[in-house]
Amino acid sequence: MNLFSSYRIKNLYIKNRVVLPPMVRPKLIDETGYVTDALVEYYEDRAKCEVGLIIVEAACVDKDAKLRKHQLGIWEDAQIDGLKRVAEACRKYNTPVLLQIHHAGYKENISEIPTEKLDSILVQFIDAFHRAKKAGFDGIEIHGAHRYLISQLNSRILNTRKDKYGGSFENRMRFSRELIKSTRHLFNDDFILGYRMGGNEPGVEDGIKIAKELEKYGVDLLHVSQGVPYPEIKKSEKIEVPNDFPLNWVIYTGTEIKKHVTVPVIVVNLIKEEKDASWLIENGLSDFVAIGRALISRANWVGHAKAKYKERMQIRSQDA
């Protein structure tokens, strides 16, 4: 097993373990949230260059809930045709493609948002799921990380609500649970459900608990990133990493969560070099490795990684 080994999630054949994560490309999108030619070209270039799995950047369920002015949208049916162009461009190269569904959340206290408002946002997510399937994607990734809406609800630090969406762990997970339950009929062996979650929500033990719960709900793929840390912990010191772990704390939380679930796990965060990506896969620490900025700057990252891998294997065989 190595970085270039294939993998299958239900009927989705994934040619290698390299994932293009959902990184928002504001320069390729205008304020309308509609797909542009430049955005289609960006994803097609990565699919053409043998990326194993593409997760298209955050598509917002509400034009008033963007993380920035220029962000992809999925809040109305008229956006389906443009999104379909992205899915078709990737499929030309036999590259499975998921669409991440997103709501930026609130800068004010999530606990002060009316219950009825969250109910209406849940309906917006459900509608967005239907649009994503109509657009021809191979699946959906729910954005439940990075302090956005669902991360805010999942967090025992931020969510001190007294209604059905807060308080107990079960209530904090209610939005995700109801969303998955209400759209379960959309998913089958050809249409999968992923979830980008916070590995620190606020600690690793919370991330593990959330991951195990999501697996119970029927999530097919977990993508472990950042959540809401303990407020007293500095940005650079969120999670204590063992001395023998060579990569950062975000990646470490993903490798810890993988030990507690049976669904495949993607790890992510500043992974740039083939040797680091390969180390994670070869040691069974993750099932997939997301390569973000490096794939933005070099569409053919996989080709270069293959060359580096062969070079390392040759040196290893010579030294043996």
Summary of the structure (lengths in Angstrom):
residues: 320
radius of gyration: 19.0
end to end distance: 19.9
largest distance: 66.3
contacts: 1110
relative contact order: 0.14
helix: 42%
strand: 16%
